[in-house]
Amino acid sequence: MKPKGLAKEERLSAKNDFQFVYSKGKTIYSYNNSFKAVVCFTDNADYPPVKVAFAVHKKAGNAVWRNRVKRLLRESYRLNKMYLINRLNEVGKKLLIVLSPNSVNQRNKRVVKLDDVIDEIISLLNIIKAEL
């Protein structure tokens, strides 16, 4: 696992994993309620410390806007994931996360910048880290 990378093993992709996260997970909102994370702890030894997915609802905007938001979410998580992974290694837990926008959509936020997203994702990761 690269410290600043996002390997294929770190991505949440199986349908069963998504169902597990959405059924058993807890929803956490960023400080502005702009983004949310559905978080679920697991004891599966096959998983890396964190498996993450990025989801944007179809009603949030057109495909170009949704893909941009997902790219920005991925980049902001990738740059700040080590804070969370270090804490998880101390505690010895495994974590499944689905990050998505909550109140951000194309109508009210036409242009989304990395600076806007990165602060919200850092606040989400800090809240998750505090719950460990």
C-alpha positions in Angstrom: 0.0 0.0 0.0 1.5 3.3 -1.1 1.2 6.1 1.5 -0.3 8.5 -1.1 -1.8 6.1 -3.5 -5.2 4.4 -3.8 -4.7 0.8 -4.7 -7.3 -1.5 -6.2 -7.4 -3.5 -2.9 -8.3 -0.4 -1.0 -11.5 0.3 -3.1 -14.9 -1.0 -2.1 -16.4 -2.7 -5.1 -18.3 -5.8 -4.3 -22.1 -5.6 -4.2 -22.2 -7.5 -0.9 -19.8 -5.1 0.7 -22.0 -2.1 -0.3 -25.1 -3.9 1.1 -23.2 -4.6 4.3 -22.1 -0.9 4.7 -25.5 0.5 4.0 -27.4 -1.9 6.2 -25.0 -2.0 9.2 -23.2 1.3 8.8 -23.5 4.6 10.6 -23.9 7.9 8.6 -21.6 10.7 9.6 -21.9 14.3 8.2 -19.1 16.8 7.6 -19.2 20.1 9.6 -21.2 21.9 6.9 -23.4 18.9 6.0 -22.0 19.2 2.5 -20.6 15.6 2.4 -21.4 12.4 4.2 -19.7 9.1 5.0 -21.4 5.8 5.7 -19.0 4.0 8.0 -19.0 0.4 9.1 -16.4 -1.6 11.1 -15.5 -5.1 10.3 -13.3 -7.9 11.6 -12.5 -9.5 8.2 -8.8 -10.2 8.1 -8.7 -10.3 4.3 -9.4 -6.6 4.1 -6.8 -3.8 4.2 -7.3 -1.3 7.1 -9.7 0.8 5.1 -11.8 0.1 2.0 -13.4 3.1 0.5 -15.9 3.9 -2.2 -17.1 7.2 -3.7 -20.8 7.5 -4.7 -22.8 10.4 -6.2 -26.5 10.1 -6.7 -27.8 10.4 -10.2 -30.1 13.3 -9.3 -27.1 15.4 -8.1 -26.2 16.6 -11.6 -25.2 15.5 -15.1 -22.5 12.9 -15.7 -19.7 15.4 -16.1 -20.4 17.0 -12.8 -20.9 13.7 -11.0 -17.6 12.4 -12.3 -15.8 15.6 -11.3 -17.1 15.3 -7.8 -16.0 11.7 -7.5 -12.5 12.6 -8.8 -12.3 15.4 -6.2 -13.5 13.0 -3.4 -10.9 10.4 -4.4 -8.1 12.9 -4.6 -8.9 14.5 -1.2 -9.2 11.1 0.5 -6.0 9.9 -1.1 -4.0 12.8 0.1 -5.3 12.5 3.7 -5.9 8.8 4.3 -2.7 8.2 6.3 -4.1 10.0 9.3 -7.0 7.6 9.5 -4.9 4.5 8.6 -2.3 5.2 11.3 -5.1 5.4 14.0 -6.7 2.2 12.7 -3.5 0.3 12.9 -3.1 1.4 16.6 -6.6 0.3 17.4 -6.5 -2.8 15.2 -9.9 -2.3 13.4 -10.9 -2.6 9.8 -13.1 0.1 8.2 -15.5 0.3 5.2 -16.4 3.8 4.1 -18.7 5.2 1.3 -18.1 8.9 0.8 -20.7 11.0 -1.1 -22.1 14.5 -1.3 -25.0 15.3 0.9 -26.3 18.8 0.2 -24.0 19.5 -2.8 -25.5 19.2 -6.2 -25.1 20.9 -9.6 -27.9 23.4 -9.0 -26.6 25.0 -5.9 -22.8 24.4 -6.5 -22.1 24.6 -10.2 -18.3 24.7 -9.9 -16.8 22.4 -7.3 -13.1 23.0 -6.4 -10.6 20.7 -4.6 -10.1 23.3 -1.9 -13.9 23.1 -1.0 -13.9 19.3 -0.9 -10.6 18.7 0.9 -11.7 20.6 4.0 -14.9 18.7 4.3 -13.2 15.3 3.8 -10.6 16.2 6.4 -13.4 17.0 8.9 -15.1 13.7 8.1 -11.9 11.8 8.6 -11.3 13.5 11.9 -14.8 12.6 13.1 -14.3 9.0 12.1 -10.9 9.0 13.8 -12.5 10.4 17.0 -15.1 7.6 17.0 -12.4 4.9 17.1 
